[in-house]
Amino acid sequence: MTESTDNRDSYPPTAEFAAAANADASLYQQAAADRDAFWAEQAERLHWEQPWTQVLDWSDAPVAKWFVDGKLNVAYNCVDRHVLDGHGDQVAIHWEGEPGDSRDITYAELLAEVSRAANYLTELGLEAGDRVAIYMPMVPEAIVSMLACARLGLTHSVVFAGFSPTALRQRVDDASARLIITTDGQWRRGKAAPLKGAVDEALYANGDVPHSVEHVLVVRRTEIEVPWTDGRDLWWHETVAQAAPEHRAQAFDAEHPLFILYTSGTTGKPKGILHTSGGFLTQASYTHHNVFDHKAGQDIYWCTADIGWVTGHTYIVYGPLSNRTTQVVYEGTPNFPDEHRHWNIVEKYGVTIYYTAPTLVRTFMKWGREIPAAHDLSSIRVLGSVGEPINPEAWRWYREVIGANSAPIVDTWWQTETGSIMISPLPGVTTAKPGAAMTALPGISAKVVDEEGKAVELGETEANGYLVLDQPWPSMLRGIWGDMDRYRATYWERYAEHGWYFAGDGAKLDADGDLWVLGRVDDVMNVSGHRISTAEVESALVGHSGVAEAAVVGASDATTGQGIVAFVILTAEAKDTGDALIDELKAEVSREISPIARPREIHVVPELPKTRSGKIMRRLLRDVAEGRDLGDTSTLVDPNVFEAIRASRA
């Protein structure tokens, strides 16, 4: 990787940037002086049909109620009000299809599309509170579907289009979705991959086990052949496209469920994270405005995430559209037809704010700086990073090669559960350090504490601990769908006596008190910014007839942050066919979960390191996977196990 020439430890904003920035340091003082008043002021950025009577009700902790009694419509705030304010001709979405087709959609056109979809979903008999599953690639109809659900008070559950039929079925069943919206197929590196077929496979997956789905609404995208069930399956172009383009939005309670988004849990059963309307939209809008320094009508914003992840919910759909953003939405992969694709798009639209994952930055580094250097990237004025901590080397390269050594980088820490950004530099205010998330945003409160909950002391030595959030925040999750006990146990049990939320991430404070996130401390791996639980991958491996037992760990990986390394014991009957078996097992995991979860390495071993109580020592397996000296092996039943494991890796 090319060494950066600029190796400073801190990067203050330029005077020019600071002078024109949306945020200044007074936001921190305001929030500290009166937290509730601060959040009330942020909520005023939205249109409320009925004002709230109380900013925060925390009496039923750990379930918060924000903007109590307030009523609003999320879609109205993202679309209608901009049209009514005279901005109907402003482009909302510059959509770029992978094969090279493109569409510009104005706010007025977006409103008509969302209204049509809302009218047709109403015709199907869907009512506020019903759940809709959206299993789609990055096409405009996916965003229209989310907004139409929000408009009608239908709770959407977006399932990443790269997930397997099994994963889709699990999520459909858990939420009891009445409708699935999908496409015939999706473009991936120039090939059309079926998607509607995967929906059928999901719905028939459990044989005769009934499911909740009444209809499957299909957008034509790739023109490939699709399986069809008359009466149940419906074409978008024959239904939604024919509906009336006017629809009157009605207001819903601030706590009305907006969406469920499934995320990996340590048990391997995905957790349906529930987000509601008023608080979520308030914080999504506030953070998008201040963290990205977005100027409506001037900036061209591009978040490269997928709507299947929370980043796509908060920083493609709800945050940006509530702020009247003109944004780029790209359907495909960064290297189709070649590695210049992203920079061609930046040039074509004059992108000014670019938000992506460290994995992609490291991939760009690997491809070489001559690729971005062949393009005019001078329009870029703010860079963002999301999904995992960014290493200082990648941070410096990003700033220098993509940001012309001047664009501030906002390294954002947040989670599916937090709903929107919690910790980040503010461009124009913060003197940023490469690799540091820096400090909690105004209105947010975070601490780094030890096992007992004592704040780690600042000092010469860097203080490592656990990252906790000690005050409720507007976009916080309101629970796990259908399982409030699991919600309390997962997030609140560890520091129950303090009443703190534990994020599952380790963190440290440096001598200046700035915060650095160190990554997961539980059995959840962070691969390219996607959370995958070790249990989920283990169960996919054990699902193979030849595998008796499996242990999975995340090992550090130069490109993806963590790579999945699996150790498997074969059944007595299984034949070890070497590479053929390994390929088969990797394919099994891809099929069961998603290609994202495909292990980087699989090692067939005679035994796994276990404690006397039968617990697999993943910490030691991680040492093996990363080539480190082993820590304490005294608690193992058989310390010699490692010699056999090492031999298998050699």
C-alpha positions as CSV (number, residue, x, y, z in Angstrom):
1,M,0.0,0.0,0.0
2,T,1.3,3.5,-0.8
3,E,2.6,5.4,2.2
4,S,0.9,8.7,2.6
5,T,3.2,11.8,2.5
6,D,1.2,13.7,5.1
7,N,1.8,12.0,8.5
8,R,0.5,14.6,11.0
9,D,-1.3,13.3,14.1
10,S,-4.1,15.8,13.9
11,Y,-5.9,17.8,11.2
12,P,-7.7,21.0,12.1
13,P,-10.5,22.3,9.8
14,T,-9.5,25.1,7.5
15,A,-10.7,28.6,8.4
16,E,-12.7,28.7,5.2
17,F,-14.5,25.5,5.9
18,A,-15.2,26.5,9.6
19,A,-16.6,29.9,8.6
20,A,-19.2,28.3,6.3
21,A,-20.0,25.1,8.3
22,N,-23.5,24.2,9.5
23,A,-22.2,23.4,13.0
24,D,-20.1,25.3,15.4
25,A,-18.8,24.6,18.9
26,S,-21.8,26.3,20.5
27,L,-23.9,23.2,19.7
28,Y,-21.9,21.3,22.4
29,Q,-22.6,24.0,25.0
30,Q,-26.3,24.2,24.1
31,A,-26.8,20.5,24.4
32,A,-24.9,20.3,27.7
33,A,-26.9,23.2,29.2
34,D,-30.3,21.7,28.5
35,R,-30.5,18.3,26.8
36,D,-34.3,18.2,26.3
37,A,-34.4,21.8,25.0
38,F,-31.6,20.9,22.6
39,W,-33.5,17.9,21.2
40,A,-36.7,19.9,21.0
41,E,-34.9,22.4,18.8
42,Q,-33.6,19.6,16.5
43,A,-37.2,18.2,16.2
44,E,-38.4,21.6,15.1
45,R,-36.5,21.1,11.9
46,L,-39.3,18.7,10.9
47,H,-43.0,19.2,10.1
48,W,-45.3,18.1,13.0
49,E,-49.0,17.7,12.4
50,Q,-49.5,17.8,16.2
51,P,-47.0,19.2,18.6
52,W,-45.5,17.0,21.4
53,T,-46.3,17.6,25.1
54,Q,-43.0,16.1,26.5
55,V,-39.6,15.8,24.9
56,L,-38.6,12.5,26.7
57,D,-40.4,10.0,28.9
58,W,-37.8,7.6,30.3
59,S,-40.1,6.3,33.1
60,D,-40.4,2.9,31.4
61,A,-36.6,2.5,30.9
62,P,-35.0,0.9,28.9
63,V,-37.8,1.8,26.5
64,A,-37.9,5.4,25.7
65,K,-40.8,7.6,24.4
66,W,-39.6,10.7,22.6
67,F,-41.7,13.7,21.6
68,V,-44.7,12.3,23.5
69,D,-48.1,12.9,21.9
70,G,-46.5,14.4,18.9
71,K,-47.8,13.3,15.5
72,L,-46.0,13.5,12.1
73,N,-45.7,11.6,8.8
74,V,-42.2,10.5,7.9
75,A,-42.7,10.4,4.1
76,Y,-44.4,13.9,4.2
77,N,-41.2,15.2,5.9
78,C,-39.0,13.5,3.2
79,V,-41.0,14.5,0.1
80,D,-44.2,16.4,0.2
81,R,-43.0,19.4,2.2
82,H,-40.2,20.1,-0.2
83,V,-42.6,20.1,-3.1
84,L,-45.0,22.4,-1.3
85,D,-42.1,24.7,-0.5
86,G,-41.5,25.1,-4.3
87,H,-38.6,22.6,-4.7
88,G,-40.5,20.1,-6.8
89,D,-38.1,20.5,-9.8
90,Q,-35.0,19.8,-7.7
91,V,-33.4,16.4,-8.4
92,A,-33.9,14.1,-5.4
93,I,-32.1,11.1,-6.9
94,H,-29.5,10.7,-9.6
95,W,-29.9,7.0,-10.1
96,E,-27.1,5.1,-11.8
97,G,-27.8,1.5,-12.9
98,E,-25.0,-1.0,-13.1
99,P,-25.3,-1.7,-16.8
100,G,-25.0,2.1,-17.5
101,D,-28.6,3.2,-17.6
102,S,-29.5,6.2,-15.4
103,R,-32.6,8.2,-14.3
104,D,-33.0,11.6,-12.6
105,I,-35.9,11.7,-10.3
106,T,-37.1,15.1,-9.0
107,Y,-38.9,15.6,-5.7
108,A,-42.2,16.1,-7.6
109,E,-41.7,12.9,-9.5
110,L,-40.7,11.1,-6.3
111,L,-43.9,12.3,-4.6
112,A,-46.0,11.0,-7.5
113,E,-44.3,7.6,-7.4
114,V,-44.6,7.3,-3.6
115,S,-48.3,8.3,-3.8
116,R,-49.0,5.7,-6.5
117,A,-47.3,3.0,-4.4
118,A,-49.2,4.1,-1.3
119,N,-52.5,4.0,-3.2
120,Y,-51.9,0.5,-4.5
121,L,-50.7,-0.9,-1.1
122,T,-53.9,0.5,0.4
123,E,-55.9,-1.3,-2.4
124,L,-54.2,-4.5,-1.4
125,G,-55.8,-4.1,2.0
126,L,-52.7,-3.2,4.0
127,E,-53.3,-1.2,7.1
128,A,-51.1,0.9,9.5
129,G,-49.1,-1.5,11.7
130,D,-48.9,-4.3,9.1
131,R,-45.4,-5.4,8.1
132,V,-44.0,-5.4,4.6
133,A,-40.7,-7.2,3.6
134,I,-38.6,-5.4,1.0
135,Y,-36.0,-7.7,-0.8
136,M,-34.6,-5.5,-3.5
137,P,-31.4,-4.3,-5.1
138,M,-30.5,-0.6,-5.2
139,V,-33.3,0.5,-7.7
140,P,-35.4,3.6,-7.2
141,E,-38.5,1.5,-6.5
142,A,-36.8,0.2,-3.4
143,I,-36.7,3.7,-2.0
144,V,-40.2,4.4,-3.2
145,S,-41.4,1.2,-1.4
146,M,-39.8,2.3,1.9
147,L,-41.3,5.8,1.7
148,A,-44.8,4.4,0.7
149,C,-44.7,2.1,3.8
150,A,-43.6,5.0,6.0
151,R,-46.4,7.1,4.5
152,L,-49.1,4.5,5.3
153,G,-47.7,3.5,8.8
154,L,-46.7,0.1,7.4
155,T,-43.6,-1.2,9.3
156,H,-41.0,-2.2,6.7
157,S,-38.4,-4.9,7.1
158,V,-35.8,-4.4,4.4
159,V,-33.8,-7.6,3.7
160,F,-30.5,-7.2,1.9
161,A,-30.8,-8.7,-1.6
162,G,-27.6,-10.7,-1.1
163,F,-29.2,-12.7,1.7
164,S,-30.2,-16.3,1.1
165,P,-33.8,-17.6,0.8
166,T,-33.5,-19.1,4.2
167,A,-32.4,-15.8,5.7
168,L,-35.3,-14.1,4.0
169,R,-37.9,-16.6,5.3
170,Q,-36.6,-16.3,8.8
171,R,-37.1,-12.5,8.7
172,V,-40.5,-12.8,7.0
173,D,-41.7,-15.3,9.6
174,D,-40.4,-13.3,12.5
175,A,-42.2,-10.1,11.5
176,S,-45.3,-11.9,10.0
177,A,-45.0,-9.8,6.8
178,R,-48.1,-9.7,4.7
179,L,-46.4,-8.5,1.5
180,I,-42.9,-9.0,-0.1
181,I,-41.8,-6.4,-2.6
182,T,-38.9,-7.7,-4.8
183,T,-37.5,-7.5,-8.4
184,D,-37.3,-10.2,-11.1
185,G,-33.5,-10.2,-10.7
186,Q,-30.5,-8.0,-9.9
187,W,-27.4,-6.9,-11.9
188,R,-24.2,-8.1,-10.4
189,R,-21.0,-7.5,-12.4
190,G,-22.8,-7.6,-15.7
191,K,-24.9,-10.7,-15.0
192,A,-28.5,-10.9,-14.1
193,A,-29.0,-12.9,-10.9
194,P,-32.5,-14.1,-10.1
195,L,-34.3,-12.6,-7.0
196,K,-38.0,-13.5,-7.4
197,G,-36.9,-17.1,-7.6
198,A,-35.3,-16.7,-4.2
199,V,-38.5,-15.4,-2.8
200,D,-40.4,-18.4,-4.1
201,E,-37.7,-20.7,-2.6
202,A,-38.1,-18.9,0.7
203,L,-41.9,-19.2,0.7
204,Y,-41.7,-22.9,-0.1
205,A,-38.6,-23.5,2.0
206,N,-40.3,-25.2,5.0
207,G,-42.5,-27.5,2.9
208,D,-46.0,-27.0,4.0
209,V,-45.3,-24.7,6.9
210,P,-47.7,-21.8,6.4
211,H,-46.4,-18.2,6.2
212,S,-47.9,-14.8,6.5
213,V,-47.3,-13.6,2.9
214,E,-50.4,-12.8,0.9
215,H,-48.8,-11.1,-2.1
216,V,-45.5,-10.7,-3.8
217,L,-45.1,-7.4,-5.7
218,V,-42.4,-7.6,-8.5
219,V,-40.5,-4.8,-10.2
220,R,-39.2,-5.7,-13.6
221,R,-35.5,-4.9,-13.7
222,T,-33.5,-7.6,-15.6
223,E,-36.2,-9.1,-17.8
224,I,-35.2,-12.6,-16.8
225,E,-37.8,-15.4,-16.6
226,V,-39.5,-15.7,-13.2
227,P,-41.6,-18.3,-11.5
228,W,-45.2,-17.0,-11.1
229,T,-48.2,-17.8,-8.8
230,D,-51.4,-16.3,-10.2
231,G,-53.4,-14.3,-7.6
232,R,-50.5,-14.0,-5.3
233,D,-47.8,-12.5,-7.5
234,L,-48.3,-9.0,-9.0
235,W,-46.2,-6.9,-11.5
236,W,-45.3,-3.4,-10.3
237,H,-45.8,-2.0,-13.8
238,E,-49.3,-3.4,-14.1
239,T,-50.4,-2.3,-10.6
240,V,-48.5,0.5,-8.9
241,A,-47.6,2.3,-12.1
242,Q,-51.3,2.5,-13.0
243,A,-52.4,3.9,-9.6
244,A,-53.3,7.6,-9.0
245,P,-50.3,9.9,-8.4
246,E,-52.1,11.9,-5.6
247,H,-52.3,10.6,-2.0
248,R,-53.0,12.5,1.2
249,A,-50.6,11.6,4.0
250,Q,-51.9,11.1,7.5
251,A,-50.0,11.7,10.7
252,F,-48.9,8.9,13.0
253,D,-47.8,9.0,16.6
254,A,-44.1,9.8,17.2
255,E,-43.7,6.3,18.6
256,H,-45.4,4.5,15.7
257,P,-43.1,1.6,14.5
258,L,-41.3,2.8,11.3
259,F,-39.1,-0.2,10.6
260,I,-37.6,-3.5,11.8
261,L,-34.1,-4.3,10.7
262,Y,-32.5,-7.6,11.5
263,T,-29.0,-7.8,12.8
264,S,-26.7,-10.6,13.9
265,G,-26.9,-11.7,17.5
266,T,-24.4,-13.8,19.4
267,T,-26.9,-16.7,19.5
268,G,-27.1,-16.8,15.7
269,K,-30.8,-16.0,15.6
270,P,-31.1,-12.6,14.0
271,K,-32.6,-9.8,16.2
272,G,-35.3,-7.6,14.7
273,I,-34.3,-4.1,15.8
274,L,-37.3,-1.9,16.1
275,H,-37.2,1.8,15.3
276,T,-40.0,4.3,15.6
277,S,-40.8,7.5,13.8
278,G,-40.4,10.9,15.5
279,G,-37.2,10.4,17.4
280,F,-35.5,8.4,14.6
281,L,-36.3,11.1,12.0
282,T,-35.2,13.9,14.3
283,Q,-31.8,12.4,14.9
284,A,-31.3,11.2,11.3
285,S,-32.1,14.7,10.0
286,Y,-29.9,16.5,12.6
287,T,-26.9,14.3,12.2
288,H,-27.1,14.3,8.4
289,H,-27.2,18.1,8.4
290,N,-24.4,18.7,10.8
291,V,-22.0,15.7,10.4
292,F,-21.9,16.0,6.6
293,D,-22.3,19.8,6.6
294,H,-25.0,19.3,3.9
295,K,-26.3,22.4,2.1
296,A,-29.7,21.8,0.4
297,G,-29.8,22.7,-3.2
298,Q,-26.0,23.0,-3.5
299,D,-24.4,19.7,-2.5
300,I,-24.4,16.4,-4.4
301,Y,-24.3,13.7,-1.8
302,W,-23.4,10.0,-2.2
303,C,-23.6,7.3,0.4
304,T,-22.4,4.1,-1.1
305,A,-24.2,1.8,1.3
306,D,-27.1,-0.6,0.4
307,I,-30.6,0.0,1.8
308,G,-30.4,-3.6,3.2
309,W,-28.2,-2.1,6.0
310,V,-29.1,0.6,8.5
311,T,-26.7,3.1,6.8
312,G,-29.0,2.9,3.7
313,H,-32.1,3.5,5.9
314,T,-30.7,6.5,7.8
315,Y,-28.2,8.1,5.3
316,I,-29.8,7.3,1.9
317,V,-33.5,7.4,2.6
318,Y,-34.6,9.2,5.7
319,G,-31.8,11.6,6.7
320,P,-30.9,13.0,3.3
321,L,-34.5,13.2,1.9
322,S,-35.7,15.0,5.1
323,N,-32.9,17.6,4.4
324,R,-33.9,18.0,0.7
325,T,-30.7,16.4,-0.6
326,T,-29.8,15.7,-4.2
327,Q,-28.1,12.4,-4.0
328,V,-26.5,9.7,-6.1
329,V,-27.8,6.1,-5.8
330,Y,-25.8,3.5,-7.5
331,E,-27.0,-0.1,-8.2
332,G,-23.9,-2.0,-8.8
333,T,-20.4,-3.0,-7.7
334,P,-17.4,-0.6,-7.5
335,N,-15.4,-2.5,-10.1
336,F,-17.9,-3.0,-12.9
337,P,-17.1,-2.6,-15.7
338,D,-13.8,-1.7,-14.2
339,E,-12.2,-0.1,-11.1
340,H,-12.9,3.5,-12.3
341,R,-16.6,3.2,-11.8
342,H,-17.0,5.2,-8.6
343,W,-14.7,8.0,-9.8
344,N,-16.6,8.2,-13.1
345,I,-19.8,8.6,-11.1
346,V,-18.2,11.3,-8.9
347,E,-17.1,13.2,-12.0
348,K,-20.4,12.7,-13.8
349,Y,-22.6,14.2,-11.1
350,G,-20.0,16.4,-9.3
351,V,-20.3,14.6,-6.0
352,T,-19.4,16.9,-3.1
353,I,-20.0,14.6,-0.1
354,Y,-18.9,11.0,-0.3
355,Y,-19.7,8.4,2.5
356,T,-18.3,4.9,2.3
357,A,-16.8,2.0,4.3
358,P,-13.2,1.5,5.4
359,T,-13.2,-1.8,3.5
360,L,-13.8,0.0,0.3
361,V,-11.1,2.6,1.0
362,R,-8.6,-0.3,1.6
363,T,-9.8,-1.9,-1.6
364,F,-9.1,1.3,-3.5
365,M,-5.7,1.5,-1.9
366,K,-5.0,-2.0,-3.1
367,W,-6.1,-1.1,-6.7
368,G,-3.7,1.8,-6.6
369,R,-3.8,5.6,-6.4
370,E,-3.4,6.0,-10.2
371,I,-7.0,5.0,-10.6
372,P,-8.6,7.9,-8.7
373,A,-5.7,10.1,-10.0
374,A,-7.0,9.7,-13.5
375,H,-10.2,11.6,-12.5
376,D,-11.2,15.1,-11.5
377,L,-12.4,14.6,-7.9
378,S,-12.1,18.3,-7.1
379,S,-15.8,18.6,-6.4
380,I,-15.4,16.5,-3.2
381,R,-15.5,18.6,0.0
382,V,-16.4,16.2,2.7
383,L,-15.5,12.5,3.1
384,G,-17.2,10.1,5.5
385,S,-16.4,6.6,6.9
386,V,-18.8,4.1,8.4
387,G,-19.2,0.5,9.4
388,E,-16.0,-0.2,11.4
389,P,-13.1,1.7,12.8
390,I,-10.8,3.0,10.0
391,N,-7.1,2.4,10.4
392,P,-4.9,5.5,10.4
393,E,-3.1,4.5,7.2
394,A,-6.4,4.2,5.2
395,W,-7.6,7.4,6.8
396,R,-4.6,9.4,5.5
397,W,-4.7,7.8,2.1
398,Y,-8.5,8.6,1.8
399,R,-7.9,12.2,2.7
400,E,-4.9,12.7,0.5
401,V,-5.9,10.7,-2.6
402,I,-9.7,11.2,-2.6
403,G,-9.9,14.4,-0.6
404,A,-7.0,16.3,-2.2
405,N,-5.5,16.6,1.2
406,S,-8.1,19.1,2.3
407,A,-11.5,17.5,2.6
408,P,-12.4,16.7,6.3
409,I,-13.1,13.1,7.1
410,V,-16.0,12.3,9.4
411,D,-15.3,8.9,10.9
412,T,-18.7,7.9,12.2
413,W,-19.5,5.4,15.0
414,W,-23.0,4.1,15.3
415,Q,-25.0,0.9,15.0
416,T,-28.2,-0.6,13.7
417,E,-29.4,-0.2,17.3
418,T,-28.5,3.4,17.7
419,G,-30.4,4.3,14.5
420,S,-28.1,7.2,13.6
421,I,-24.6,8.6,14.2
422,M,-23.6,8.9,17.8
423,I,-19.8,9.6,17.8
424,S,-18.1,11.6,15.1
425,P,-15.9,14.6,14.4
426,L,-17.9,17.7,13.3
427,P,-16.3,19.1,10.1
428,G,-15.5,22.7,10.7
429,V,-15.3,22.2,14.4
430,T,-13.2,19.1,15.3
431,T,-9.4,18.8,14.9
432,A,-9.6,15.2,13.6
433,K,-7.1,12.4,14.4
434,P,-6.6,9.6,11.8
435,G,-8.5,6.6,13.1
436,A,-10.3,8.2,16.0
437,A,-14.1,8.6,16.3
438,M,-13.2,11.6,18.6
439,T,-16.2,12.6,20.7
440,A,-19.9,12.1,21.1
441,L,-22.1,14.5,19.1
442,P,-23.9,17.3,20.8
443,G,-26.9,15.8,22.6
444,I,-25.3,12.3,22.9
445,S,-23.5,11.0,25.9
446,A,-21.0,8.2,25.8
447,K,-18.4,6.8,28.3
448,V,-15.6,4.3,28.3
449,V,-15.7,2.2,31.5
450,D,-14.2,-0.9,32.9
451,E,-16.0,-4.2,33.9
452,E,-17.3,-2.6,37.1
453,G,-18.6,0.5,35.3
454,K,-15.8,2.8,36.6
455,A,-14.8,5.5,34.1
456,V,-11.3,4.7,32.7
457,E,-8.7,7.1,33.9
458,L,-6.9,9.3,31.4
459,G,-3.2,9.2,31.7
460,E,0.0,8.5,30.0
461,T,-1.1,5.0,29.2
462,E,-4.0,4.7,26.9
463,A,-7.1,3.6,28.8
464,N,-9.0,0.7,27.3
465,G,-12.5,-0.3,28.3
466,Y,-16.1,-0.8,27.1
467,L,-18.1,1.8,25.2
468,V,-21.4,2.6,26.9
469,L,-24.2,5.1,26.3
470,D,-25.3,6.6,29.6
471,Q,-28.2,8.8,28.4
472,P,-31.2,7.9,26.1
473,W,-31.1,9.4,22.6
474,P,-33.9,10.0,20.1
475,S,-33.1,7.4,17.4
476,M,-32.4,4.6,19.9
477,L,-34.0,1.2,19.2
478,R,-37.3,0.7,21.1
479,G,-36.7,-3.1,21.5
480,I,-36.3,-6.4,19.7
481,W,-39.4,-7.3,17.7
482,G,-41.4,-9.8,19.7
483,D,-38.7,-10.3,22.4
484,M,-38.4,-7.6,24.9
485,D,-36.6,-9.9,27.4
486,R,-33.9,-10.5,24.9
487,Y,-33.7,-6.7,24.3
488,R,-33.1,-6.1,28.1
489,A,-30.6,-8.9,28.4
490,T,-28.6,-8.1,25.2
491,Y,-28.2,-4.4,25.7
492,W,-28.9,-3.4,29.3
493,E,-28.0,-6.4,31.5
494,R,-24.3,-5.8,31.7
495,Y,-24.5,-2.4,33.3
496,A,-28.1,-2.8,34.7
497,E,-27.4,-1.1,38.0
498,H,-26.1,2.0,36.2
499,G,-28.9,2.0,33.6
500,W,-26.4,2.1,30.7
501,Y,-26.7,0.7,27.2
502,F,-23.7,-1.5,26.3
503,A,-22.9,-1.4,22.6
504,G,-20.7,-4.6,22.4
505,D,-17.7,-2.5,21.4
506,G,-14.4,-1.9,23.1
507,A,-13.0,1.6,23.1
508,K,-10.1,3.6,24.5
509,L,-9.5,7.2,25.4
510,D,-6.2,8.8,24.5
511,A,-4.3,11.3,26.7
512,D,-6.4,14.1,25.3
513,G,-9.7,12.3,26.2
514,D,-10.5,11.5,22.5
515,L,-12.3,8.3,21.8
516,W,-11.1,5.4,19.6
517,V,-13.4,2.5,18.9
518,L,-11.6,-0.9,19.0
519,G,-14.3,-3.1,17.6
520,R,-16.5,-5.9,18.9
521,V,-15.9,-7.6,22.2
522,D,-18.5,-10.3,21.8
523,D,-19.0,-13.2,19.4
524,V,-20.0,-11.0,16.5
525,M,-17.6,-10.4,13.7
526,N,-17.3,-7.2,11.6
527,V,-16.7,-8.2,8.0
528,S,-16.6,-5.2,5.6
529,G,-18.8,-3.4,8.1
530,H,-21.4,-6.2,8.2
531,R,-22.1,-7.9,11.5
532,I,-22.1,-11.6,11.2
533,S,-22.3,-13.8,14.3
534,T,-19.9,-16.7,14.8
535,A,-22.9,-18.9,15.9
536,E,-24.7,-18.2,12.5
537,V,-21.7,-19.4,10.5
538,E,-21.0,-22.3,12.8
539,S,-24.6,-23.5,12.4
540,A,-24.3,-23.3,8.6
541,L,-21.2,-25.4,8.6
542,V,-22.6,-28.0,11.0
543,G,-25.6,-28.1,8.6
544,H,-23.3,-29.9,6.1
545,S,-23.5,-33.7,6.5
546,G,-19.8,-34.2,6.8
547,V,-19.2,-31.7,9.7
548,A,-19.6,-32.8,13.3
549,E,-18.5,-29.6,15.0
550,A,-17.3,-26.1,14.0
551,A,-15.8,-23.1,15.7
552,V,-15.5,-19.8,13.9
553,V,-13.5,-16.7,14.7
554,G,-12.9,-13.3,13.2
555,A,-9.2,-12.8,12.4
556,S,-7.8,-9.4,11.4
557,D,-7.8,-8.8,7.7
558,A,-6.1,-6.0,5.8
559,T,-9.0,-5.4,3.5
560,T,-12.2,-6.4,5.2
561,G,-11.3,-5.5,8.8
562,Q,-12.0,-9.1,9.9
563,G,-11.9,-12.3,7.9
564,I,-13.9,-15.4,8.9
565,V,-11.7,-18.3,9.9
566,A,-13.4,-21.6,10.6
567,F,-12.1,-24.8,12.3
568,V,-14.2,-27.9,11.7
569,I,-14.2,-31.5,12.9
570,L,-15.5,-34.0,10.4
571,T,-17.9,-36.9,11.2
572,A,-16.4,-40.4,11.4
573,E,-18.1,-41.2,8.0
574,A,-16.9,-38.1,6.2
575,K,-14.1,-38.3,3.7
576,D,-11.6,-35.4,3.8
577,T,-11.3,-34.6,0.1
578,G,-9.0,-31.6,0.8
579,D,-9.7,-28.5,-1.3
580,A,-12.9,-29.9,-2.8
581,L,-14.4,-30.3,0.7
582,I,-13.3,-26.8,1.8
583,D,-14.9,-25.3,-1.4
584,E,-18.1,-27.2,-0.7
585,L,-18.2,-25.9,2.9
586,K,-17.6,-22.3,1.8
587,A,-20.4,-22.6,-0.7
588,E,-22.7,-24.0,2.0
589,V,-22.1,-20.9,4.1
590,S,-22.7,-18.6,1.1
591,R,-25.9,-20.4,0.3
592,E,-27.2,-20.6,3.9
593,I,-26.4,-17.0,4.9
594,S,-24.9,-14.8,2.2
595,P,-21.7,-14.6,0.2
596,I,-20.6,-11.9,2.7
597,A,-20.3,-14.7,5.4
598,R,-18.2,-17.0,3.2
599,P,-15.2,-18.0,5.3
600,R,-11.7,-16.7,4.3
601,E,-10.2,-20.0,5.5
602,I,-11.5,-23.3,6.7
603,H,-9.3,-25.8,8.6
604,V,-10.1,-29.4,9.1
605,V,-8.9,-30.3,12.6
606,P,-8.9,-33.4,14.8
607,E,-10.1,-31.6,17.9
608,L,-11.2,-28.1,19.1
609,P,-9.7,-26.4,22.2
610,K,-12.3,-26.7,25.0
611,T,-12.4,-25.8,28.7
612,R,-13.5,-28.4,31.2
613,S,-17.0,-27.0,31.1
614,G,-17.1,-27.7,27.3
615,K,-16.7,-24.1,26.2
616,I,-14.8,-23.6,23.0
617,M,-11.9,-21.2,23.6
618,R,-12.4,-18.9,20.6
619,R,-9.8,-16.4,22.0
620,L,-7.1,-19.1,21.5
621,L,-8.4,-19.9,18.1
622,R,-8.1,-16.2,17.2
623,D,-4.5,-16.3,18.3
624,V,-3.9,-19.3,16.1
625,A,-5.7,-17.7,13.1
626,E,-3.6,-14.5,13.5
627,G,-0.4,-16.4,14.0
628,R,0.2,-15.1,17.6
629,D,1.8,-16.9,20.5
630,L,-0.9,-18.6,22.6
631,G,-2.1,-17.1,25.8
632,D,-2.9,-19.1,28.8
633,T,-3.9,-22.7,27.8
634,S,-4.1,-24.1,31.4
635,T,-7.9,-24.2,31.4
636,L,-8.0,-26.5,28.4
637,V,-8.8,-30.2,28.7
638,D,-6.0,-31.0,26.3
639,P,-3.4,-28.3,25.7
640,N,-1.9,-30.5,22.9
641,V,-4.9,-29.8,20.7
642,F,-3.0,-26.8,19.3
643,E,-0.2,-28.8,17.9
644,A,-2.7,-30.7,15.7
645,I,-4.5,-27.4,14.8
646,R,-1.1,-25.8,13.8
647,A,-0.2,-28.8,11.7
648,S,-3.5,-28.5,9.9
649,R,-2.8,-24.8,9.0
650,A,0.8,-25.4,8.0
